[in-house]
């Protein structure tokens, strides 16, 4: 069957996450319903990441197969967006892809963005899309602390209690902390992440930015391999799946 690779953006605020669940609407379910509505075919849409409830995506890569090759790429894109209706989900691109491609398992790098609105006044336009922190944060100290997390480490201190990963070891390829006017943006890159890893790191870096912890405290927390001594889990609203990278074959 023809296989297609798609790029999708979405606001995850009113969804239980990417993956289909019994306790509410999911991004995956909405996309599959849109495909079935126009093609008459049931098919599974598999994403590069399984974003949690409330997490957004700037560019989620996914793939699916259709039993027919009668539809043009433009038809598939327009039809999916039409049947998604007013949902905050948009198919940005559709392209044919090799049968060996797998949106999740073929990914060699994943990127996340976390947005902190750091000003005295709350958001009006970005409600549900940023973490509002009114206390002034020192982004330079946050960057220094973030740098100690780059590389291969046991990230037990930044791992959700119910994380199902077989190992707490992950390799973070890069973390950057930048301020753009009133917004602090934290970018993280790795082949894969533990459950809540980025949000737990952000919660810790926020305490560094407030001056309550230092770079040395982050080193201590990392070495302790104890979730209870790290910072809180940052809200889902500020987290975005920013993209997945694949090798040149795809």
Buried (B, 14 or more C-beta within 10 A) or exposed (E): EBBBBBBBBBBBBEBBBBBBBEEEBBBBBBBBBBBEBBBEEEBEBBBBBBBBBBBBBBBBBBBBBBEEEEBEEEEBBBBBBEBBEEBBBBBEEBEEBEEEBBBBEBBEBBBBBBBBBBBEEEBEEBEBBBBBBEEEBBBEBBBBBBBBBBEEBBBBBBBBEEBEBEEBEBEBBEBEBEBEEEBBBBBBBBBEBBBBBBBBBBBBBBBBBBEEBBBEBBEEBBEEBEBEEBBEBBBBBBBBBBBBBBEEEB
